[in-house]
Amino acid sequence: MSMRKVLGSILFFGSWLVYALLIFIAADAEWTTAEKFGIGAALYGVSWITFVAGSILLGPDFIEKIKLMIKPKNKK
């Protein structure tokens, strides 16, 4: 596996780990609502950026595999 695919996989699947951190931030009572919103919005943006970057690095063949898994199969 090439370094590009490894980095792409780390970015793609690592982008989902941000959501656990978002839950922690939302439950933490130390921060104000504005701070929680700002940090949450920044993390959400970082998550999407890493998701897209990972998808690009993994290439179009990976994107097609994901599309096939998401798209329901037509039953005849």
VOSETI-722011 format. One record per residue (C-alpha): x, y, z. Coordinates in steps of 0.05 Angstrom, whole numbers. Layout:
N
{c1 X c2 Y c3 Z}
...
//
This chain:
76
{c1 0 c2 0 c3 0}
{c1 28 c2 67 c3 -19}
{c1 41 c2 123 c3 29}
{c1 -13 c2 164 c3 -5}
{c1 -65 c2 110 c3 9}
{c1 -42 c2 103 c3 82}
{c1 -46 c2 177 c3 95}
{c1 -113 c2 180 c3 58}
{c1 -141 c2 124 c3 102}
{c1 -117 c2 158 c3 166}
{c1 -149 c2 224 c3 145}
{c1 -213 c2 192 c3 120}
{c1 -227 c2 148 c3 180}
{c1 -195 c2 196 c3 230}
{c1 -245 c2 249 c3 210}
{c1 -299 c2 209 c3 246}
{c1 -260 c2 212 c3 312}
{c1 -275 c2 286 c3 319}
{c1 -347 c2 270 c3 336}
{c1 -326 c2 237 c3 401}
{c1 -288 c2 300 c3 419}
{c1 -349 c2 342 c3 402}
{c1 -391 c2 302 c3 452}
{c1 -338 c2 313 c3 505}
{c1 -337 c2 388 c3 492}
{c1 -413 c2 392 c3 494}
{c1 -415 c2 355 c3 561}
{c1 -359 c2 397 c3 594}
{c1 -387 c2 449 c3 641}
{c1 -324 c2 492 c3 644}
{c1 -335 c2 527 c3 578}
{c1 -387 c2 578 c3 560}
{c1 -438 c2 565 c3 506}
{c1 -402 c2 612 c3 459}
{c1 -336 c2 576 c3 470}
{c1 -369 c2 508 c3 459}
{c1 -401 c2 533 c3 395}
{c1 -335 c2 562 c3 369}
{c1 -294 c2 501 c3 385}
{c1 -348 c2 455 c3 359}
{c1 -354 c2 493 c3 293}
{c1 -278 c2 492 c3 284}
{c1 -274 c2 418 c3 298}
{c1 -332 c2 404 c3 251}
{c1 -296 c2 443 c3 196}
{c1 -231 c2 405 c3 209}
{c1 -269 c2 340 c3 206}
{c1 -297 c2 356 c3 137}
{c1 -230 c2 380 c3 112}
{c1 -195 c2 316 c3 133}
{c1 -253 c2 275 c3 105}
{c1 -247 c2 308 c3 36}
{c1 -171 c2 307 c3 37}
{c1 -171 c2 233 c3 54}
{c1 -222 c2 218 c3 0}
{c1 -179 c2 254 c3 -52}
{c1 -116 c2 217 c3 -30}
{c1 -151 c2 150 c3 -32}
{c1 -172 c2 163 c3 -104}
{c1 -233 c2 154 c3 -148}
{c1 -234 c2 78 c3 -141}
{c1 -246 c2 84 c3 -66}
{c1 -301 c2 136 c3 -78}
{c1 -336 c2 89 c3 -126}
{c1 -333 c2 33 c3 -74}
{c1 -365 c2 79 c3 -22}
{c1 -419 c2 100 c3 -71}
{c1 -436 c2 27 c3 -85}
{c1 -442 c2 13 c3 -11}
{c1 -487 c2 74 c3 1}
{c1 -530 c2 69 c3 -61}
{c1 -587 c2 18 c3 -52}
{c1 -588 c2 -37 c3 -103}
{c1 -647 c2 -41 c3 -149}
{c1 -687 c2 -104 c3 -140}
{c1 -719 c2 -135 c3 -201}
//
